[in-house]
């Protein structure tokens, strides 16, 4: 799948673009609209996980927590407490516990911040424009892009990227 990103100048054009994408077979669960404060988004798909920084923060926490847990497990294996014999199972457990705690903690903190991936469009969003994100199959990218571009030059394609996974 690929993610197509569009920039719509207003809600009217956003509704038309969403309708064109739906007619191309893109389900609502693969459509996201990001808008600024005060912009009417009635009838448009919610931004969902794209509106905050949960997923990137979760990924960072998973990596850092896993590394910390691995390091702690290696220290415990090297210097066992009170003569206990610690094996590979404890190392695996420490690594998984560190990754879980790190991912959860940083993910929760990340929900308090706006998406870093959308920072480049901050000025456009504040000016009243809407960002439309559509996750489409690779074979349908050209059809979906053409359907939206056929609506007029007001809606522009601002990029293509692989979709962000729900769980990394």
C-alpha positions in Angstrom: 0.0 0.0 0.0 1.0 3.6 -0.6 -0.2 6.7 1.2 -1.2 9.6 -1.1 -1.3 13.0 0.5 -3.4 15.8 -0.9 -3.8 19.5 0.1 -7.3 20.9 -0.2 -7.9 24.6 0.1 -11.3 24.2 1.9 -14.0 21.8 3.1 -15.9 21.9 -0.2 -13.0 20.6 -2.2 -12.1 18.1 0.6 -15.6 16.6 0.4 -15.3 16.3 -3.4 -11.9 14.6 -3.1 -13.1 12.2 -0.4 -16.1 11.3 -2.6 -13.8 10.8 -5.7 -11.6 8.5 -3.6 -14.6 6.5 -2.3 -15.8 6.1 -5.9 -12.4 4.6 -6.7 -13.0 2.0 -4.0 -11.0 3.4 -1.2 -12.8 2.4 2.1 -13.3 5.0 4.8 -11.0 3.2 7.2 -8.1 4.2 4.8 -9.1 7.9 4.5 -7.9 10.5 7.0 -8.5 14.3 7.0 -6.4 16.6 9.1 -7.7 20.2 9.7 -6.9 23.1 11.9 -9.0 24.6 14.7 -12.4 26.0 13.6 -12.5 24.2 10.2 -15.7 22.3 9.7 -15.0 18.6 9.2 -18.6 17.3 9.4 -18.9 14.3 7.1 -15.2 13.9 6.6 -13.1 11.0 8.0 -11.3 11.6 11.2 -7.6 12.0 11.3 -7.3 9.1 13.6 -3.7 8.1 14.4 -2.3 10.7 12.0 -3.3 13.7 14.2 -0.8 13.1 17.0 2.7 11.7 17.4 1.8 8.4 19.1 3.2 6.0 16.5 6.6 7.7 16.0 7.1 8.1 19.8 6.0 4.5 20.3 8.6 3.3 17.8 11.4 5.3 19.5 10.3 4.0 23.0 10.2 0.4 21.8 13.7 0.6 20.5 15.2 2.5 23.5 13.3 0.4 26.0 14.4 -2.8 24.4 18.0 -1.6 24.3 17.8 -0.6 28.0 16.2 -3.9 29.0 18.8 -5.8 27.1 21.6 -3.9 28.8 20.0 -4.4 32.2 19.6 -8.1 31.5 23.3 -8.4 30.5 24.4 -6.6 33.6 22.3 -9.0 35.8 23.8 -12.0 33.9 27.3 -10.7 34.4 26.9 -9.7 38.0 24.2 -12.0 39.4 22.6 -10.7 42.6 23.1 -12.8 45.8 24.5 -15.8 44.0 21.5 -16.4 41.8 22.1 -18.1 38.5 20.4 -16.0 35.7 20.0 -17.6 32.2 19.0 -16.5 28.8 15.3 -16.5 29.7 15.9 -13.6 32.1 17.7 -11.7 29.4 14.8 -12.2 27.0 12.3 -11.2 29.7 14.2 -8.1 30.6 14.5 -7.0 26.9 10.8 -7.6 26.3 9.8 -5.8 29.5 12.0 -2.8 28.7 10.6 -2.6 25.1 7.0 -2.8 26.4 7.4 -0.2 29.1 9.4 2.1 26.8 7.0 1.8 23.9 3.9 2.4 26.1 5.4 5.3 28.1 6.8 7.2 25.1 3.7 6.5 23.0 1.4 8.0 25.7 3.6 11.0 25.9 3.6 11.3 22.1 -0.2 11.7 22.1 0.2 15.1 23.6 2.1 16.4 20.6 1.0 17.1 17.1 2.3 14.8 14.4 5.9 15.6 13.4 5.2 14.2 9.9 2.6 17.0 9.4 4.9 19.9 10.7 5.8 20.9 7.1 2.1 21.6 6.4 1.5 23.5 9.6 1.2 26.9 7.9 -1.3 25.6 5.3 -3.4 23.9 8.0 -3.5 27.1 10.1 -4.6 29.0 7.0 -7.6 26.8 6.7 -6.4 24.1 4.3 -7.1 20.5 4.9 -4.7 17.5 4.5 -6.3 14.4 3.0 -4.4 11.1 3.4 -5.5 8.0 1.5 -4.0 4.6 1.9 -4.4 2.8 -1.4 -3.1 -0.3 -3.1 0.0 0.2 -5.2 -2.0 -0.7 -8.4 -4.6 2.0 -7.7 -2.4 4.9 -6.9 -2.5 6.3 -10.5 -6.3 5.9 -10.7 -7.0 7.6 -7.4 -4.5 10.4 -8.0 -6.1 11.1 -11.5 -9.6 11.0 -10.0 -8.8 13.7 -7.5 -6.7 15.8 -9.9 -9.7 15.7 -12.3 -11.6 17.8 -9.8 -9.5 20.8 -10.6 -6.1 22.4 -9.8 -7.2 23.5 -6.4 -6.4 20.1 -4.8 -2.8 19.3 -5.2 -0.9 16.1 -4.6 1.7 16.8 -2.0 3.4 13.4 -1.7 3.5 9.7 -1.6 4.7 7.5 1.2 4.4 4.1 2.7 1.6 4.0 5.3 2.4 4.2 8.9 1.7 0.8 10.5 -0.6 0.7 13.5 1.8 -1.5 15.4 5.5 -1.2 14.3 
